[in-house]
Amino acid sequence: MLRFIQVIVCNLPRVYMIPRMAHRAKHPEKYSEEQCYRYAQLAIRRMMRSGHITTKRYGVENLPAQGGYMMFPNHQGKFDALGIMYAHKKPCSVVIDDARSHGLLVKQFVDLVHGKRMVKSDLKQSVKIIKELAEDTMKGRKFIIFPEGGYYKNHNTVGEFKAGSFKSAMRAKVPIVPVALIDSYRAFEEWSIRPVETQVHFLRAIPYEEYKNMTTVEVAGMVRDRIVRAIRDVVGPVK
């Protein structure tokens, strides 16, 4: 949290970026998805630089070269989506809990990358978002979905994955990319401003043909197991 405060203070001279994010988000006729994403990455790089955060990326070659797909990472903290977007060269977006998405900067950032807000307590709205995700991904878009549904100071351990998180991928019949985040929690959850390094591991994509006969519960378990193994290979045993 101390680093988060430092990032905010150091970037006060760049507060102009917030209304610029909002402006770009409101004018898709002027700013392409690529242009918006590059501006989001610029903001991320500036936050990382001022916060003394470095992120190493692995497995970029595992990302599908063509078409849309969905990335399912473990969830550790506020930096998770930013770290993935920093490591992911092509434009991608994120699915976020609506309750967490309306704060200053968060709102503008989510709008800039054309993210999806999900109201967890509204079943009808959730179904609508699942349908939109499937449709957009079939058109070639890429999304980050956190199947744990939140983060609970779990550090490099991995919670249970919610099976419903995978409905949109199965509906769209697109590849699923497991993503293992390591030490991502250290960026904004630790009370420290010492330099920190996080890791993003893009694991082998799972094509639809590989999971089409599985239930959402089975898919959730398979993706979680692969992420757990990847983290264990780097930092040792996790739950």
C-alpha positions in Angstrom: 0.0 0.0 0.0 2.9 2.4 0.7 4.1 1.9 -2.8 0.6 2.6 -4.2 0.7 6.0 -2.3 4.1 6.7 -3.7 2.9 6.0 -7.3 0.0 8.4 -6.8 2.2 11.2 -5.4 4.9 10.8 -8.0 2.4 10.9 -10.8 0.5 14.0 -9.7 2.2 16.1 -12.4 0.7 13.6 -14.9 -2.8 13.9 -13.6 -3.7 15.2 -17.1 -3.6 11.6 -18.3 -6.9 10.8 -16.5 -9.1 13.2 -18.5 -7.2 12.1 -21.6 -8.1 8.5 -20.9 -11.7 9.5 -20.5 -11.7 11.4 -23.8 -10.1 8.6 -25.7 -12.6 6.1 -24.3 -15.6 8.3 -25.3 -14.4 8.7 -28.9 -13.8 5.3 -30.5 -14.3 7.0 -33.9 -11.0 8.9 -33.3 -9.0 6.4 -31.3 -8.6 2.8 -32.2 -8.4 -0.1 -29.7 -4.7 -0.2 -30.5 -4.2 3.5 -29.7 -6.2 3.3 -26.5 -4.2 0.2 -25.4 -0.9 1.9 -26.1 -1.9 4.8 -24.0 -2.9 2.4 -21.2 0.5 0.8 -21.4 2.2 4.2 -21.2 0.3 4.9 -18.0 1.3 1.4 -16.6 5.0 2.0 -17.5 5.0 5.3 -15.7 3.4 3.8 -12.6 5.9 1.0 -12.6 8.8 3.4 -13.0 7.7 5.6 -10.2 7.0 2.6 -8.0 10.3 0.8 -8.7 8.4 -2.2 -10.1 9.8 -4.5 -12.8 7.9 -7.3 -14.4 9.4 -10.2 -16.2 7.3 -12.0 -18.9 7.6 -15.6 -19.9 5.8 -17.8 -22.4 4.8 -15.1 -24.8 5.2 -17.7 -27.6 2.3 -19.6 -26.0 -0.2 -16.9 -26.9 -2.3 -17.7 -30.0 -1.0 -15.8 -33.0 -4.5 -15.2 -34.5 -8.0 -14.6 -33.2 -9.5 -14.0 -29.8 -8.8 -15.8 -26.6 -9.4 -15.5 -22.8 -6.7 -15.4 -20.2 -7.3 -16.8 -16.8 -4.7 -15.8 -14.1 -4.5 -16.3 -10.4 -5.4 -13.2 -8.4 -3.0 -11.6 -5.9 -3.7 -7.8 -5.8 -4.3 -4.5 -7.5 -1.3 -4.8 -9.8 -2.4 -8.1 -11.5 -4.2 -6.8 -14.5 -1.6 -4.0 -15.0 1.3 -6.5 -15.0 -0.5 -8.7 -17.6 -1.2 -5.7 -19.8 2.4 -4.6 -19.5 3.5 -8.1 -20.6 0.9 -8.6 -23.3 1.8 -6.7 -26.5 -1.5 -7.0 -28.3 -4.6 -5.1 -27.0 -6.5 -6.9 -24.4 -9.1 -6.0 -21.8 -10.3 -7.1 -18.4 -13.5 -8.2 -16.6 -13.8 -6.4 -13.3 -16.3 -6.4 -10.4 -18.5 -3.4 -11.0 -18.2 -2.4 -7.3 -14.5 -1.9 -7.7 -14.5 -0.1 -11.1 -15.8 3.4 -10.4 -13.0 5.0 -8.4 -10.9 7.8 -9.9 -8.4 6.5 -12.4 -9.8 2.9 -12.2 -12.9 4.0 -14.0 -11.0 5.9 -16.7 -8.6 3.0 -17.2 -11.3 0.4 -17.5 -13.2 2.6 -19.9 -10.0 3.2 -21.9 -9.4 -0.6 -22.5 -13.2 -1.1 -23.0 -13.4 -3.4 -20.0 -16.5 -5.3 -18.9 -18.1 -4.6 -15.6 -19.9 -7.5 -13.9 -22.4 -6.9 -11.1 -22.0 -10.1 -9.1 -25.4 -9.8 -7.3 -27.3 -9.3 -10.6 -27.7 -12.7 -12.3 -29.4 -11.2 -15.4 -26.6 -8.7 -15.9 -23.9 -11.4 -15.4 -25.5 -13.5 -18.1 -25.5 -10.5 -20.4 -21.8 -9.9 -19.8 -21.0 -13.6 -20.4 -22.8 -13.3 -23.7 -21.0 -10.1 -24.6 -17.6 -11.6 -23.8 -18.3 -14.6 -26.0 -19.4 -12.4 -28.9 -16.5 -10.0 -28.6 -13.9 -12.8 -28.3 -15.3 -14.5 -31.3 -14.6 -11.2 -33.1 -11.0 -11.4 -32.1 -10.8 -9.5 -28.8 -8.8 -10.8 -25.9 -9.8 -10.6 -22.2 -8.4 -11.2 -18.7 -10.8 -12.9 -16.3 -9.9 -13.7 -12.7 -11.6 -17.0 -11.9 -10.9 -16.7 -8.1 -13.4 -13.8 -8.1 -11.1 -11.7 -5.9 -7.9 -11.6 -3.9 -7.6 -12.3 -0.2 -3.9 -11.7 0.7 -3.2 -15.2 -0.6 0.3 -14.2 -2.0 1.6 -17.0 -4.2 -1.0 -19.5 -3.1 -4.0 -20.1 -5.4 -7.6 -20.2 -4.3 -10.4 -22.2 -5.8 -11.5 -21.2 -9.3 -15.2 -20.4 -9.9 -16.5 -22.7 -12.7 -18.9 -20.0 -14.0 -15.9 -17.9 -15.0 -15.3 -20.2 -17.9 -18.8 -20.2 -19.4 -18.0 -17.3 -21.8 -14.9 -19.1 -23.2 -16.8 -22.3 -23.7 -19.6 -20.5 -25.4 -17.2 -18.7 -27.7 -15.2 -21.9 -28.4 -11.9 -19.9 -28.1 -8.5 -20.9 -26.7 -8.1 -20.6 -22.9 -4.7 -19.2 -21.8 -3.7 -20.0 -18.1 -1.6 -17.2 -16.7 0.6 -17.7 -13.6 1.3 -14.5 -11.6 4.2 -14.7 -9.2 5.0 -12.0 -6.5 2.4 -9.7 -8.1 1.0 -9.0 -4.6 4.3 -7.3 -3.7 3.7 -4.4 -6.0 0.8 -2.8 -4.1 0.0 -5.0 -1.1 3.3 -4.8 0.8 4.1 -1.8 3.0 7.4 -1.1 1.3 8.9 1.1 -1.4 11.9 -1.1 -2.1 12.4 -2.2 -5.7 10.2 -5.2 -6.4 10.1 -7.7 -9.3 7.0 -9.6 -10.4 6.5 -12.3 -13.0 3.9 -13.1 -15.6 3.9 -16.6 -17.1 1.7 -17.2 -20.1 1.2 -21.0 -20.1 0.4 -23.2 -23.1 -3.0 -22.2 -24.6 -5.7 -24.8 -24.3 -7.6 -25.0 -27.6 -11.4 -25.6 -27.6 -10.9 -29.1 -29.0 -9.1 -30.0 -25.9 -11.8 -28.9 -23.4 -15.0 -29.1 -25.4 -16.2 -32.3 -23.8 -15.4 -31.1 -20.3 -17.7 -29.4 -17.7 -17.0 -25.9 -16.5 -15.9 -27.5 -13.1 -13.4 -29.8 -14.9 -12.1 -26.9 -17.0 -11.7 -24.7 -13.9 -9.8 -27.5 -12.1 -7.5 -28.1 -15.1 -6.6 -24.5 -15.5 -6.0 -24.0 -11.7 -3.8 -27.1 -11.6 -1.6 -25.8 -14.5 -1.1 -22.5 -12.8 -0.3 -24.1 -9.4 2.3 -26.3 -11.1 3.8 -23.4 -12.8 4.1 -21.4 -9.6 5.5 -24.4 -7.7 8.2 -24.8 -10.4 9.4 -21.3 -9.6 8.8 -20.7 -5.9 8.2 -24.2 -4.4 5.1 -25.9 -3.1 1.8 -23.9 -3.0 -1.7 -25.0 -2.0 
